[in-house]
Amino acid sequence: MNEDIIVAIATSRLEAAISMIRVSGPDCIAFVQKFFTGKIIEKPSHTINYGYIIDDGKRIDEVLVNIYRGTRTFTGEEMVEINCHGGVYITSRVLEVCIKNGARMAERGEFSKRAFLNGRIDLSQAEAISDIITAKNSYATDLALKGISGSISGFIEDLKEDLIQIITQIEVNIDYPEYDDVEELTASSLLPRSANLLTKMNKILDDSKNIKLVKEGIKTVIIGRPNVGKSSLLNALLREDKAIVTNIAGTTRDIVEGSISIDGVVLNMIDTAGIRETEDIVEQIGVDRAKEYAEKADLILFVVDASSPLDDNDYEILKIIRGKQAIVLLNKSDLDMIVSKNMIQTLYNESNLAKKENKEMQEIPIIEVSAKKNHGIDEFETVLKDMFFAGNLSFNDEIYITNIRHKTALQDAYHALSRVNDSIDAGMPEDFYSIDLLDAYESLGSITGETIGEDLVNEIFSKFCMGK
């Protein structure tokens, strides 16, 4: 049990109407009573009480104090929340009074850590609390809320229950072969049960690939030859003049970054130097960087000047985007267009045919846009969502893994269970199965915190913000 009384400012340390100081620990209601004029010792849990915070008999601020008794609290121990006026000075003074009377400053994430240690939440729910604070859009918020509600925990517990039943049956078969009333678990009966668990895990792992993009944003790189309007497009999407725009080819020599939210989907945009052959050393460095960023991108926006003929640089870029998630934007569509969608599609397939044995035709999204007139942006948004999310970003009752630690643990469980199937195929004895089944069980348990070490727990909560 935690003996310390901890305190922290739970709201932003800026001027505001209200600030909240959170206090937690054994007998913290009696502790706050020492410097609060309202009578809270006898008051029931979950009540709001009016009074003043005092220091050496002097009133510091007029406040409302919320009290929470017993284990029916966020931390699983007594809690008090002091709602004071939101001035920076006043908030700091109330915090000082708490510390002066014996509380200590909470560490990062210590309130959530106590909730975990006291069994109020599991580790996946605690991490979802941090996720909701850092959410960049409504979809990431929805995912975090599902995590807080225990959707991930329930999924993991169901998998663990299936595993423990299999492990128990194997152990009984080995240790008590004389028991006729216990069903024998043979390789042929274990295989479909193991395959079913693998299917469930694999679906979650597959879904997590795109969900990670929802949560963290799509790494989007804008490429094209010089002076096709890449920087103008970036500025149009960002709705600010972040990139320098001139008629001089090669103006952008370094990387320009910015983030936008399109219907709740975050694009982490990177404008790169125009790709072309050049003898300018500085510009060549920019071109090399552009190619490197394109290689690592989740999405490439290939900008083409539709008002001028294609050249060798455009053909080279078509090879760069081969096999990648890409959208071709025919910019300057407000002018007389020389380059058409059919032309780009044909050239794209020709660039692919040289490298593909089956030589099938592939469609690539091609959109006519005008960065200057802000034309084609709506169509771009629709294509973007269709490309990454099949046009559907509602999560309903599905389970999604968004935390990299959870995903790694689930992958470890998947690989351990896959080894069970390999052992079955190799005709290994039953006791070999238990080793890998237990490994899978422990990997799943690490997601909820059941089989995790203290050092890792401390590391996870150290990444939380103060007061949470």
Order of alpha helices (4+ residues) and beta strands (2+ residues): beta-beta-alpha-beta-beta-beta-alpha-beta-alpha-alpha-alpha-alpha-alpha-beta-alpha-beta-beta-alpha-beta-alpha-beta-alpha-beta-alpha-alpha-alpha-alpha
